[in-house]
Amino acid sequence: MDNLIEVNDLHFSYGQRQVLKGINLTIPRGKVVGIMGPSGCGKSTLLRHFGGQLRPLRGSVKFMGQVVHQLSNDELFKMRLKMGMMFQVSGLFTDLSVFDNLAFPLREHTDLPEEIIRDLVLMKLQAVGLRNAHRLMPSELSGGMERRVALARATVTDPPLIIYDEPFAGLDPISLNTIANLIRTLNDALGTTSIVVTYDLMSSLKVVDYLYFIHNGVVASAGSVEEMINSQDPFVHQFLHAEPDGPIAFQYPSKPYSEDLSIKV
């Protein structure tokens, strides 16, 4: 099977607010795929459907040929073991050392002896340049170091899929470039598939093979990095060039501002 994930006509709403209005996309095996779009467009909601935290109102998500929302709890648990996640806020266990943060999924989900777990943890920390930081606590890490530990933990079980949710947020230029290069290098070295959800356009363009732009609950545009850079689509052009005017509105939909004022103008 060439595609690890297949999303077909995916719809979802929070109450009366429609978020996903018919998403269609595929995530090919072995590739780094970027998912981009303005705040509130449904990126995080889409990720929750990948992991089965949400059930679609209509349509489906297939992971490795299985329809996610049709899986039992036991099947869903087994499926999630095939996914690694680098959370937007790193999500490290604050009371565990760097070493124990990486060892945790191995101890929880495998029967490996401690000496093998030790070697695997140190190998992953070496890959992100933090082998000698294994005794530190999360509170002792800089922002960039914390992100690198989170990245190492996401890859520690060598899952077929790794999801990076806003991996570049809040990083200085050096740390940002380091994380971007690590995502690309680890994806190719491990032969895994990666999804990068981000606002950071320039960093994502360095590492992704294919881009999906989501707007107003649907895929507004998709293509290779070169195709997106040269795109004449108004949505893509506005997003790539950070222009204030265009199809992406800054204001949340509402009635005219004057109607909300106590003093009418």
URTA-V928829 format. One record per residue. N is the residue number from 1. RES is the residue in one small letter. OMEGA is omega in radians with two decimals (none if undefined). Layout:
N_RES_OMEGA / N_RES_OMEGA
//
This chain:
1_m_-3.05 / 2_d_-3.10 / 3_n_3.10 / 4_l_3.13 / 5_i_3.05 / 6_e_3.12 / 7_v_-3.05 / 8_n_3.02 / 9_d_-3.03 / 10_l_3.10 / 11_h_3.06 / 12_f_3.12 / 13_s_2.92 / 14_y_-3.04 / 15_g_3.14 / 16_q_-3.08 / 17_r_3.09 / 18_q_3.13 / 19_v_3.08 / 20_l_-2.99 / 21_k_3.13 / 22_g_-3.14 / 23_i_3.02 / 24_n_3.08 / 25_l_3.08 / 26_t_3.09 / 27_i_-3.11 / 28_p_3.09 / 29_r_3.03 / 30_g_-3.09 / 31_k_2.97 / 32_v_-3.07 / 33_v_3.11 / 34_g_3.02 / 35_i_-3.03 / 36_m_3.10 / 37_g_-3.11 / 38_p_3.12 / 39_s_3.11 / 40_g_-3.08 / 41_c_3.09 / 42_g_-3.10 / 43_k_-3.12 / 44_s_3.08 / 45_t_3.10 / 46_l_3.12 / 47_l_3.14 / 48_r_3.04 / 49_h_3.08 / 50_f_-3.10 / 51_g_3.10 / 52_g_3.09 / 53_q_3.10 / 54_l_3.08 / 55_r_-3.11 / 56_p_2.98 / 57_l_3.10 / 58_r_-3.13 / 59_g_-3.06 / 60_s_2.95 / 61_v_3.05 / 62_k_3.05 / 63_f_-3.10 / 64_m_3.06 / 65_g_-3.13 / 66_q_3.06 / 67_v_-2.94 / 68_v_-3.03 / 69_h_3.09 / 70_q_-3.09 / 71_l_3.01 / 72_s_3.12 / 73_n_3.13 / 74_d_3.13 / 75_e_3.12 / 76_l_3.11 / 77_f_3.13 / 78_k_3.13 / 79_m_-3.10 / 80_r_3.07 / 81_l_3.13 / 82_k_-3.13 / 83_m_2.97 / 84_g_-3.07 / 85_m_2.96 / 86_m_-3.03 / 87_f_-3.11 / 88_q_3.14 / 89_v_3.12 / 90_s_3.05 / 91_g_3.11 / 92_l_3.05 / 93_f_-2.99 / 94_t_-3.09 / 95_d_3.10 / 96_l_3.08 / 97_s_3.07 / 98_v_3.14 / 99_f_-3.07 / 100_d_3.04 / 101_n_3.13 / 102_l_-3.12 / 103_a_-3.03 / 104_f_-3.13 / 105_p_3.11 / 106_l_3.11 / 107_r_-3.07 / 108_e_-2.94 / 109_h_3.12 / 110_t_3.07 / 111_d_-3.10 / 112_l_3.06 / 113_p_-3.06 / 114_e_-3.12 / 115_e_3.08 / 116_i_3.10 / 117_i_3.12 / 118_r_-3.12 / 119_d_3.14 / 120_l_3.13 / 121_v_3.14 / 122_l_3.11 / 123_m_3.13 / 124_k_3.10 / 125_l_3.07 / 126_q_-3.11 / 127_a_3.14 / 128_v_3.03 / 129_g_-3.05 / 130_l_-3.09 / 131_r_-3.08 / 132_n_3.10 / 133_a_-2.99 / 134_h_-3.14 / 135_r_-3.09 / 136_l_3.02 / 137_m_-3.14 / 138_p_-3.14 / 139_s_-3.13 / 140_e_-3.09 / 141_l_2.97 / 142_s_3.13 / 143_g_3.14 / 144_g_3.10 / 145_m_3.14 / 146_e_3.12 / 147_r_3.14 / 148_r_3.07 / 149_v_3.13 / 150_a_3.10 / 151_l_3.13 / 152_a_3.14 / 153_r_3.14 / 154_a_-3.08 / 155_t_-2.93 / 156_v_3.12 / 157_t_-3.11 / 158_d_-3.12 / 159_p_3.09 / 160_p_-3.10 / 161_l_3.02 / 162_i_-3.14 / 163_i_3.13 / 164_y_-3.13 / 165_d_-3.11 / 166_e_-3.07 / 167_p_-3.05 / 168_f_-3.04 / 169_a_3.02 / 170_g_-3.11 / 171_l_3.01 / 172_d_-3.04 / 173_p_-3.12 / 174_i_3.12 / 175_s_-3.13 / 176_l_-3.14 / 177_n_3.11 / 178_t_3.13 / 179_i_3.13 / 180_a_3.13 / 181_n_3.13 / 182_l_3.13 / 183_i_-3.13 / 184_r_-3.09 / 185_t_-3.12 / 186_l_3.12 / 187_n_-3.10 / 188_d_-3.11 / 189_a_-3.10 / 190_l_-3.08 / 191_g_-3.09 / 192_t_3.07 / 193_t_-3.07 / 194_s_3.01 / 195_i_-3.14 / 196_v_3.08 / 197_v_-3.01 / 198_t_2.95 / 199_y_-2.99 / 200_d_-3.01 / 201_l_-3.01 / 202_m_3.13 / 203_s_-3.13 / 204_s_3.14 / 205_l_-3.14 / 206_k_-2.96 / 207_v_-3.00 / 208_v_3.04 / 209_d_-3.04 / 210_y_-3.08 / 211_l_2.94 / 212_y_3.03 / 213_f_-3.13 / 214_i_3.10 / 215_h_3.09 / 216_n_3.01 / 217_g_3.12 / 218_v_3.03 / 219_v_-3.09 / 220_a_3.14 / 221_s_3.14 / 222_a_3.10 / 223_g_3.08 / 224_s_3.12 / 225_v_-3.14 / 226_e_3.12 / 227_e_-3.14 / 228_m_3.13 / 229_i_-3.11 / 230_n_-3.07 / 231_s_3.05 / 232_q_3.11 / 233_d_-3.08 / 234_p_-3.14 / 235_f_-3.13 / 236_v_-3.12 / 237_h_-3.14 / 238_q_-3.11 / 239_f_-3.09 / 240_l_-3.07 / 241_h_3.07 / 242_a_-3.12 / 243_e_-3.10 / 244_p_-3.08 / 245_d_-3.14 / 246_g_-3.11 / 247_p_3.10 / 248_i_-3.10 / 249_a_3.07 / 250_f_-3.09 / 251_q_3.01 / 252_y_-3.09 / 253_p_-3.10 / 254_s_3.04 / 255_k_-3.12 / 256_p_-3.07 / 257_y_-3.08 / 258_s_-3.13 / 259_e_3.13 / 260_d_-3.10 / 261_l_3.11 / 262_s_3.07 / 263_i_-3.09 / 264_k_3.13 / 265_v_none
//
